[in-house]
Amino acid sequence: MTRPDTPPTPLPATRTYDEVAVGDVLPDLPVPVTRTLIVASALASRDYQDVHHDPELARERGSKDIFMNILTSNGLVDRYVTGWAGPAAVVKAIRIRLGAPNHPGDTMVLTGTVTAKSDADRRVDIAVKGTNSLGSHVTGTVTLQLPVEAR
């Protein structure tokens, strides 16, 4: 708990449209894939499929263990891109495809590159990829709208 006389932590700056260029590379974001992350995020997204929380049933269905659901992967991609862009960025679209599963004990590393800009509406496309020890877990594109001025 913070003390009442402690000033609030300022929000990080949001990148402006003019600060971003095609070819810019986002910093890597390693995400430890824990059993707790997989189970808690599946439950939080109301995904009660047993393959996301019951290791024995997941193995019966052909998986080596429980695995992350697509809603969690989508949320982590959103977090990655908006963490880079800043709080005033507006997500306009997220288009992802899943590949190799994220199992407990692995690490997914998210990477991204700015691939397009649209001057008409200040939109920026970012190609994203999340890889783990099995290969590509998630690939896709996130479209953001960035402000003209810093906020």
C-alpha positions in Angstrom: 0.0 0.0 0.0 1.3 3.5 -0.8 1.3 6.3 1.7 -1.2 9.0 1.1 1.5 11.6 0.6 3.2 9.5 -2.1 2.7 11.0 -5.6 1.1 8.7 -8.1 3.4 6.9 -10.5 3.0 8.6 -13.9 1.9 6.6 -16.9 4.5 5.8 -19.4 4.6 8.0 -22.5 2.7 6.9 -25.5 4.5 6.7 -28.8 3.3 9.1 -31.3 2.6 8.2 -34.9 5.6 10.2 -36.2 8.0 8.4 -33.7 7.3 5.0 -35.3 8.9 3.8 -38.6 8.4 0.8 -40.7 11.1 -1.7 -39.7 11.2 -0.7 -36.0 11.8 -3.7 -33.9 10.0 -4.1 -30.5 12.0 -5.4 -27.6 11.6 -9.1 -26.8 9.3 -10.0 -24.0 9.9 -13.4 -22.4 6.8 -14.8 -20.8 7.3 -17.7 -18.3 4.6 -20.3 -19.1 3.6 -21.5 -15.6 0.9 -24.0 -14.7 -0.7 -21.2 -12.7 -0.8 -18.8 -15.7 -2.4 -21.4 -17.9 -5.1 -22.5 -15.4 -5.9 -19.0 -14.0 -6.1 -17.4 -17.4 -8.3 -20.1 -18.8 -10.6 -19.8 -15.9 -10.6 -16.0 -16.0 -11.7 -16.2 -19.7 -14.4 -18.8 -18.7 -12.7 -21.5 -20.8 -13.4 -24.6 -18.7 -12.0 -27.1 -21.3 -10.2 -29.8 -19.3 -7.1 -29.6 -21.5 -6.3 -26.3 -19.9 -6.4 -27.5 -16.3 -6.4 -31.3 -16.0 -3.0 -32.9 -17.0 -4.3 -36.4 -17.1 -7.2 -35.6 -19.4 -4.9 -33.5 -21.5 -2.6 -36.5 -21.9 -5.5 -38.8 -22.7 -6.4 -36.4 -25.6 -2.8 -36.6 -27.0 -1.1 -33.6 -25.4 2.0 -34.0 -23.2 0.4 -31.7 -20.5 -2.1 -28.9 -20.2 -1.7 -26.0 -22.6 -2.5 -22.3 -22.9 -5.8 -21.3 -24.5 -6.1 -18.9 -27.4 -7.7 -16.2 -25.3 -4.6 -16.0 -23.1 -2.3 -15.9 -26.1 -4.4 -13.1 -27.6 -4.3 -11.2 -24.3 -0.5 -11.6 -24.1 -0.1 -10.3 -27.6 -2.2 -7.3 -26.8 -0.2 -6.7 -23.6 3.1 -6.9 -25.5 2.1 -4.4 -28.2 0.3 -1.9 -26.0 3.2 -2.1 -23.4 5.5 -0.9 -26.2 3.1 1.6 -27.7 1.8 3.2 -24.5 -1.6 3.8 -22.8 -3.0 6.2 -25.4 -2.6 3.7 -28.2 -5.8 2.2 -29.5 -5.9 -1.4 -30.6 -7.9 -1.6 -33.8 -7.4 -5.3 -34.7 -5.6 -8.4 -33.5 -5.3 -11.2 -36.0 -3.5 -14.3 -34.7 -3.0 -17.9 -35.5 -1.8 -20.6 -33.0 0.9 -23.1 -33.7 2.9 -25.1 -31.2 1.2 -25.3 -27.8 2.5 -23.5 -24.7 3.1 -26.1 -22.0 4.0 -25.4 -18.3 7.7 -25.0 -17.7 8.4 -23.4 -21.0 9.0 -19.7 -21.9 7.3 -17.9 -24.8 9.3 -15.0 -26.2 7.2 -12.4 -27.9 8.8 -10.4 -30.8 7.5 -7.8 -33.1 8.3 -5.5 -36.0 6.4 -2.5 -37.5 5.4 -3.6 -41.0 3.2 -0.7 -42.2 1.9 2.8 -41.5 -1.2 4.5 -42.8 -1.0 8.3 -42.7 -4.7 8.7 -43.4 -5.7 7.4 -40.0 -2.4 7.1 -38.0 -2.6 3.3 -38.0 0.4 1.1 -37.5 0.7 -2.6 -38.3 3.0 -4.8 -36.2 3.9 -8.3 -37.1 4.1 -10.4 -33.9 5.4 -13.8 -33.1 5.6 -15.8 -29.9 8.0 -18.7 -29.9 8.7 -21.4 -27.3 10.9 -24.5 -27.3 8.6 -26.3 -29.7 8.5 -23.5 -32.3 6.0 -20.7 -33.1 3.2 -20.6 -30.6 1.4 -17.6 -32.0 1.9 -15.5 -35.1 -0.1 -12.6 -36.4 -0.6 -8.8 -36.9 -1.8 -6.1 -34.5 -3.1 -2.8 -35.8 -2.8 0.2 -33.6 -3.9 3.8 -33.9 -1.4 6.2 -32.4 -1.9 9.8 -31.3 -0.4 12.7 -33.2 1.0 14.3 -30.0 2.5 12.8 -26.9 0.1 12.3 -24.0 
